[in-house]
């Protein structure tokens, strides 16, 4: 069974490029260096004037592998020191899906 983990947040559109780079250097790099991670991606889109959404998607071999990254509460989002500077909105939890195809 493969598990897909997703998280979303909202930033000022003017900060999107910088935040994407920050997420790449923190969360995405940490995902990719954790045993059991099969890949990680960042999705973005414009929401309205001045706001953009960012979604991280990662693929894992199991919930145990996710636990190695996120800790015992795999449903809790993981944040980094500079997130507060960028995020206007954030999901404090993540979603997990079984990869069906």
QUIRADA-V800026 format. One record per helix or strand. SS is the DSSP state (hx for helix, st for strand). FROM is the first residue (numbers start at 1). TO is the last residue. Records with the same first field share a line. If there is no record, write none. Layout:
BEGIN
SS=FROM-TO / FROM-TO
END
This chain:
BEGIN
st=3-12 / 37-48 / 51-60 / 76-76 / 87-90 / 93-93 / 95-98
hx=13-33 / 63-70 / 83-86
END
